Amino acid sequence: MSVFSQVPDVAAELSHGCYGFAAAYMHWPEQLIVGGATRNTTSALRSARALQSVVQLMGEREMFEYWADHYKVHHIGWTQEKAAAVLDAWQRKFAAVS
């Protein structure tokens, strides 16, 4: 069976963090990847209530630029400060679930 035809064990991959694409440079702590984790009796990750997405890995400037020309933000006067507020609100919510 090829590697690509197997369903990945996401919980096992994310337990205790993840190296991802930049394994030689950074280890992502589990707390930055999942929130609201539940564990089995051996402390392995069983489930999580939140999963961080790639947009959250952006800084405020990158998030502002990414969404700047999108129709969904034209009516709110999208600024870098609003992007920072969105990221801050997401981080607070994520921390509350963790």
C-alpha positions in Angstrom: 0.0 0.0 0.0 1.4 3.4 -0.9 1.8 6.2 1.6 -0.7 8.3 -0.3 -3.5 5.8 -0.1 -3.4 5.6 3.8 -5.5 7.9 6.0 -3.2 9.9 8.2 -3.5 9.6 12.0 -3.8 13.4 12.5 -3.9 13.1 16.3 -0.6 11.2 16.3 1.0 13.6 13.9 0.0 16.6 16.1 0.7 15.1 19.5 3.6 17.0 21.2 3.8 19.4 18.3 4.7 19.2 14.6 7.7 19.9 12.5 5.8 20.4 9.3 7.6 21.8 6.2 10.4 23.6 8.0 11.6 20.6 10.1 15.2 21.8 10.1 14.2 25.3 11.4 11.2 25.1 13.7 9.2 22.8 15.8 5.6 24.0 16.3 4.5 23.4 19.9 1.2 21.5 20.2 -0.4 24.5 22.0 0.0 26.6 18.8 -1.6 24.0 16.6 -4.6 22.7 18.5 -6.8 24.0 21.3 -9.2 22.3 23.7 -7.2 19.0 23.5 -8.5 15.8 25.1 -6.2 12.9 25.8 -6.4 9.2 26.4 -5.0 7.5 29.5 -1.4 7.4 28.0 -1.7 11.2 27.3 -1.9 10.8 23.6 -4.0 13.4 21.8 -7.5 12.1 21.2 -9.3 15.1 19.9 -9.2 18.9 19.8 -11.9 21.6 19.7 -9.8 24.1 17.6 -7.2 23.8 14.9 -5.1 26.7 13.8 -5.3 27.5 10.1 -2.6 29.0 7.9 -4.2 32.5 8.0 -3.4 32.7 11.7 0.3 32.2 10.9 0.3 35.5 9.2 1.4 38.7 10.8 -0.9 41.7 10.8 0.7 43.2 7.7 0.5 39.9 5.7 -3.1 39.4 6.8 -4.0 43.0 5.7 -2.4 42.6 2.3 -3.9 39.1 1.8 -7.4 40.5 2.3 -7.0 44.0 1.0 -8.6 43.5 -2.4 -11.2 41.1 -1.3 -14.9 42.2 -1.6 -15.7 40.9 1.9 -13.6 43.7 3.5 -14.4 46.6 1.2 -17.3 47.9 3.3 -15.5 47.9 6.6 -12.5 50.2 5.8 -10.0 47.3 6.0 -6.7 48.5 7.6 -3.6 46.9 9.1 -5.0 47.9 12.6 -8.2 45.9 11.9 -6.1 42.9 10.7 -4.2 43.2 14.1 -7.5 43.3 16.0 -8.8 40.2 14.1 -5.6 38.3 15.0 -5.8 39.4 18.6 -9.4 38.3 18.9 -8.6 34.9 17.4 -5.7 34.4 19.7 -7.8 35.3 22.8 -10.5 32.9 21.7 -8.0 30.1 20.9 -6.3 30.5 24.3 -9.7 30.4 26.0 -10.4 27.0 24.4 -7.0 25.6 25.1 
